[in-house]
Amino acid sequence: MFKEFKNFIMTGNVIDLAVAVILAGAVGMVVNGFVSDIMMPIVGNFAGGVDFADLKYVLSPATVGADGEITKPENAIMYGKWVNSIINLIIVGFVLFMIVKAYNKTKTPPEPAGPAGPSDNDLLKEIRDLLKK
């Protein structure tokens, strides 16, 4: 059983999948940093200085005790973070589209099929006709 597991793990597909998952995590962090640190400040600037990550709809405000400690935390819908996630998705989708488009350009188109010759039946008919002569 151990030998079968070792053969399974060492196949190219599993190794490729592991590399792809690790790279996807790294690319995700890069894209998240790009969106939150570069894109969102630009978008926020054009939107009147709004930081989308801070946008929320408060369902119930936080309750503060007499000593200044929060006794009940705020309950809010953080839709600004969702907007950031949508922008992340659009950027990742665009980058993947560009990668696939570039990859497809590197593929060589299949060779055009040569002219189709006569079928077996056509050859047999020709032979028959020649034998009749």
One Martini backbone bead per residue (centre of mass of N, CA, C, O) as a GRO file, in nm:
protein
  133
    1MET     BB    1   0.058   0.063  -0.020
    2PHE     BB    2   0.300   0.253  -0.003
    3LYS     BB    3   0.389   0.217  -0.298
    4GLU     BB    4   0.131   0.328  -0.427
    5PHE     BB    5   0.143   0.605  -0.292
    6LYS     BB    6   0.417   0.685  -0.406
    7ASN     BB    7   0.335   0.668  -0.704
    8PHE     BB    8   0.109   0.876  -0.686
    9ILE     BB    9   0.277   1.120  -0.579
   10MET     BB   10   0.507   1.096  -0.819
   11THR     BB   11   0.336   1.199  -1.012
   12GLY     BB   12   0.294   1.465  -1.217
   13ASN     BB   13   0.007   1.563  -1.139
   14VAL     BB   14   0.050   1.608  -0.834
   15ILE     BB   15   0.286   1.801  -0.851
   16ASP     BB   16   0.145   2.013  -1.028
   17LEU     BB   17  -0.082   2.071  -0.828
   18ALA     BB   18   0.093   2.168  -0.593
   19VAL     BB   19   0.223   2.403  -0.742
   20ALA     BB   20  -0.041   2.547  -0.817
   21VAL     BB   21  -0.139   2.601  -0.527
   22ILE     BB   22   0.103   2.765  -0.431
   23LEU     BB   23   0.089   2.982  -0.654
   24ALA     BB   24  -0.199   3.075  -0.597
   25GLY     BB   25  -0.140   3.187  -0.317
   26ALA     BB   26   0.072   3.393  -0.405
   27VAL     BB   27  -0.102   3.544  -0.613
   28GLY     BB   28  -0.323   3.623  -0.415
   29MET     BB   29  -0.144   3.808  -0.242
   30VAL     BB   30  -0.061   4.000  -0.467
   31VAL     BB   31  -0.344   4.089  -0.552
   32ASN     BB   32  -0.436   4.189  -0.276
   33GLY     BB   33  -0.214   4.403  -0.251
   34PHE     BB   34  -0.281   4.556  -0.510
   35VAL     BB   35  -0.568   4.633  -0.437
   36SER     BB   36  -0.531   4.756  -0.142
   37ASP     BB   37  -0.258   4.945  -0.212
   38ILE     BB   38  -0.337   5.061  -0.514
   39MET     BB   39  -0.634   5.060  -0.625
   40MET     BB   40  -0.814   5.167  -0.386
   41PRO     BB   41  -0.690   5.451  -0.356
   42ILE     BB   42  -0.767   5.538  -0.641
   43VAL     BB   43  -1.071   5.484  -0.627
   44GLY     BB   44  -1.115   5.654  -0.369
   45ASN     BB   45  -1.030   5.923  -0.492
   46PHE     BB   46  -1.260   5.923  -0.716
   47ALA     BB   47  -1.483   5.873  -0.466
   48GLY     BB   48  -1.399   6.093  -0.236
   49GLY     BB   49  -1.211   5.930  -0.017
   50VAL     BB   50  -1.295   5.633  -0.011
   51ASP     BB   51  -1.287   5.346   0.199
   52PHE     BB   52  -1.405   5.040   0.129
   53ALA     BB   53  -1.323   4.872   0.388
   54ASP     BB   54  -1.512   5.075   0.580
   55LEU     BB   55  -1.767   4.985   0.467
   56LYS     BB   56  -2.091   4.996   0.641
   57TYR     BB   57  -2.370   4.830   0.809
   58VAL     BB   58  -2.528   4.899   1.100
   59LEU     BB   59  -2.722   4.703   1.311
   60SER     BB   60  -2.544   4.717   1.588
   61PRO     BB   61  -2.409   4.881   1.820
   62ALA     BB   62  -2.186   4.933   2.041
   63THR     BB   63  -2.129   4.849   2.380
   64VAL     BB   64  -2.051   5.067   2.650
   65GLY     BB   65  -1.918   5.088   2.938
   66ALA     BB   66  -1.834   5.276   3.213
   67ASP     BB   67  -1.516   5.190   3.175
   68GLY     BB   68  -1.486   5.169   2.832
   69GLU     BB   69  -1.575   4.895   2.765
   70ILE     BB   70  -1.666   4.650   2.551
   71THR     BB   71  -1.956   4.450   2.583
   72LYS     BB   72  -2.068   4.492   2.280
   73PRO     BB   73  -2.027   4.434   1.971
   74GLU     BB   74  -2.044   4.516   1.664
   75ASN     BB   75  -2.303   4.491   1.410
   76ALA     BB   76  -2.197   4.432   1.067
   77ILE     BB   77  -2.197   4.511   0.726
   78MET     BB   78  -1.910   4.446   0.512
   79TYR     BB   79  -1.926   4.572   0.195
   80GLY     BB   80  -1.638   4.676   0.132
   81LYS     BB   81  -1.494   4.400   0.124
   82TRP     BB   82  -1.665   4.297  -0.110
   83VAL     BB   83  -1.567   4.500  -0.317
   84ASN     BB   84  -1.274   4.408  -0.305
   85SER     BB   85  -1.334   4.117  -0.400
   86ILE     BB   86  -1.444   4.194  -0.678
   87ILE     BB   87  -1.184   4.330  -0.776
   88ASN     BB   88  -1.010   4.082  -0.748
   89LEU     BB   89  -1.166   3.906  -0.949
   90ILE     BB   90  -1.127   4.085  -1.197
   91ILE     BB   91  -0.817   4.080  -1.200
   92VAL     BB   92  -0.776   3.774  -1.211
   93GLY     BB   93  -0.941   3.727  -1.465
   94PHE     BB   94  -0.770   3.906  -1.651
   95VAL     BB   95  -0.499   3.765  -1.611
   96LEU     BB   96  -0.591   3.485  -1.704
   97PHE     BB   97  -0.676   3.572  -1.983
   98MET     BB   98  -0.393   3.667  -2.074
   99ILE     BB   99  -0.249   3.397  -2.033
  100VAL     BB  100  -0.425   3.224  -2.222
  101LYS     BB  101  -0.384   3.396  -2.472
  102ALA     BB  102  -0.074   3.361  -2.485
  103TYR     BB  103  -0.074   3.053  -2.494
  104ASN     BB  104  -0.242   3.020  -2.757
  105LYS     BB  105  -0.025   3.164  -2.939
  106THR     BB  106   0.204   2.936  -2.892
  107LYS     BB  107   0.046   2.753  -3.037
  108THR     BB  108   0.030   2.526  -3.279
  109PRO     BB  109  -0.123   2.468  -3.542
  110PRO     BB  110  -0.271   2.244  -3.706
  111GLU     BB  111  -0.230   2.053  -3.952
  112PRO     BB  112  -0.332   2.033  -4.249
  113ALA     BB  113  -0.508   1.838  -4.425
  114GLY     BB  114  -0.477   1.642  -4.661
  115PRO     BB  115  -0.568   1.519  -4.930
  116ALA     BB  116  -0.816   1.323  -5.006
  117GLY     BB  117  -0.838   1.015  -5.086
  118PRO     BB  118  -0.937   0.739  -5.187
  119SER     BB  119  -1.130   0.503  -5.110
  120ASP     BB  120  -1.165   0.173  -5.090
  121ASN     BB  121  -1.410   0.156  -5.277
  122ASP     BB  122  -1.287   0.314  -5.512
  123LEU     BB  123  -1.051   0.122  -5.564
  124LEU     BB  124  -1.221  -0.133  -5.616
  125LYS     BB  125  -1.375  -0.015  -5.857
  126GLU     BB  126  -1.128   0.031  -6.037
  127ILE     BB  127  -1.033  -0.260  -6.046
  128ARG     BB  128  -1.289  -0.378  -6.164
  129ASP     BB  129  -1.289  -0.208  -6.423
  130LEU     BB  130  -1.009  -0.308  -6.524
  131LEU     BB  131  -1.089  -0.614  -6.537
  132LYS     BB  132  -1.319  -0.579  -6.751
  133LYS     BB  133  -1.119  -0.481  -6.987
   0.00000   0.00000   0.00000
